[in-house]
Amino acid sequence: MKGSFTLVEAVSRLLRPVPLVALAGVLALLALLAYGVASRGTDTSIDSQLAAGKRPAAPATTLAKLDGGGGVPLSSYRGKVVVLNFWASWCGPCRGEAPVLERWQHKLSARNATIVGVDVLDVTEDARRFIDRYGLTYPQLRDGDGSHLKRFDVVGYPETVVLDRRGRIAATARGPVDERFFAEQVAPLLKEPA
């Protein structure tokens, strides 16, 4: 019969170099897809949980006071809205947002809320000079070796994580904060009960 071929002919066609390469490529793509699906699992990042409308609990963390004198557990701020600002004295954008943070500290302190600075991977004296230069009056903690950053998904500076009165993460800013961030993300939390 013209146009038909045997099993041997079909196998010999598949064994030609071009079909083998194509078959290998398809198998490699399928393996990669299977690996991606299997390894992805559930996305538990803070930002993805917030995007899904959830407020994850803040990590149980104790940070040292910048000026010494022991550690402060974040749970000690429960009942307050807390704006955790991760910064470093050598960070240019941190300098730009410092006056905004200080202005809002004055507004927040009267409403059972506070900003808490977390100086990261910095020289203590440089951090103190930064605080003095910008007249920062809010509490300052220290993550000197950066060991607490991963708990908050912090990868750069500045970054801000906002906790509601129940100690849950309600908002993040991956970069400098501004007046709009406070008006839209922080001010509404002040109206919520503890």
N, C-alpha and C positions, 0 to 999 in steps of 0.2 A: 504494500500500500504506500502510495506516495504521500508524504507529509507526516507519516507516523514513524516513531522510532522506538527502539527497544529499551529496556531497563539499562542495559550496558551502555548504550549511547547516552542516555540521560545522566548516568553517573560520570561518564567521561566528560560530558559538558560541564558538570558541576566541579570537576577536578581541575578544570582550566584555571590558570592564575587569577584572572579578573573576578570570576564568581567566588573564588575562595576568599579573596581580599574583601569583597562585599559582604560575604557571610560572616567573616571574622569581625568586620566593623559593626554589623548589626548585633552580633552577640556581645561585643564589648559595650555598646550603648545600652543594651538590656541589662547587663551586669552593673553598669554605672547607675542606671535608674534604680535598680533594686537596692543597691548600696545606699543611695541617697534617701530613699524612702525608709529603709531600716534604721539608718543612723540618725535621721532627723528627730524622731520621737516627738514629744510635746515641747513646744517653744515656751520656756519658762522665764524669759527675760522680763525685767520689770516693765520696759516700754511696751512689750507685746501684751502683757497682762492689762496695763492701763488702757491700751487701744481696744481691748475686748470688754472694757467697762468694769474691770475688777480693780480692787485696791488691795494689793498684797501686803501682808504684815511686814513691817520694817525688820531687818535682820537684828537679832539680839547681839548688840555690840557695845563694848565699853571702850571709850577712847580717852587717852591721857589729856589732862589740861595742858594747854600750851605753856602756861607759866609754872608748871610743875604742881605738886600737891595731890597727886593721885589721879584716878580715872573717874570718868563719868559714864554711867550706863545710859544709853538712849532712852531706856524705859523710864528714867527719872523725869523725862519731859512729858510723860503721858498726861493727857488732859489739856495740853497746849497744842496749838498749831506750830509746827517747827519747820523752818526753812533751813535745811542743811546745805551749806555752800562749801564745796570742795575747791580749794584755791592753793596757790603758791606765790611767794613774793616775786619770783622770776617770771611769772605769767603776765604778759602784756594785757590780754583781755580782762584779767582779774583786776587790774588797776582801773580799767574803765568802768567796771560794774560796782566797785567799792562804794562810791558815793550813793548810788541807788540803794544798795543794801543798807547803808547807814540811815538814809532817809526813811526807809520802810521799817527799820528797827524801832524808830520813834513812834510810828503809827501802830506797829504790832504790839509793842510792850504794854500798851493801855488796853489791849483786847485779849489778854491771856494767850499771847503768841510770842514767838521769838525767832530771830535768826541765830543760827549756830554755825560759826565758821569752823571748817576742818582744814587745817594747814597740812599739806601732803608733800612728802619727799623734799623737805626744805631745811635750810639751816635755821635754827631757832632764833638767832640774833637777827637774821634777815627778815624773818616773819614778824618779830617784834617791831622792827623799824617800819615795816609795811603798815602794821596796825596803828602805830603812832602817826605816821605820815597822813593816813586817811581818817584819823580820829575815830576808829571803830570802837564802839562801846558794847557790842554784843559778845556773848560768850565765845571763846576760842578754844577749840580742841585740836589735837594733833594726831595725825597718822604718819609718823615719821618715816616708817619703812614702806608705806603703801600697802600694808597687808590687809586693810579693810576695804580697799577700793572695789575688789571683785564682788563683794557682797551687795554693793549698790550699783553694779554694772558701770562704774565710772572708768572711762578710758582716756579722758583728756581733762583740760582745765580751762576755764572753770566749768563745773557741772553742779547742778542744784537738784536736790531731792526734797520734795515737800511732804511732810507727814501730817495727817489729820489728827484730831484730838484723841483718837483711839489707837494711835501708833501705826496706822496703815499708810502706805505710800499712795499719795493722791495725785502727784504730778512730778514731772522731771523737766529739766532744761539742760540740754546737752550743748552748752555754750553759755555765753554771758546772758544774764537776766536783765530785763528792762522794766519800765513802768507798766507796760502792757501785760507782761507776764504776771506781775503782782496783782494787777487789777482783774485779770481773767482767771488766773489759777489759784491765787492765794486768798484774795478778799472773799470769795464765796465760802471758803472753808471756815472763815471766822464766824459765820452765822450758824454753823452746824453744832449740835450739842456734843458733849463729850461721850 
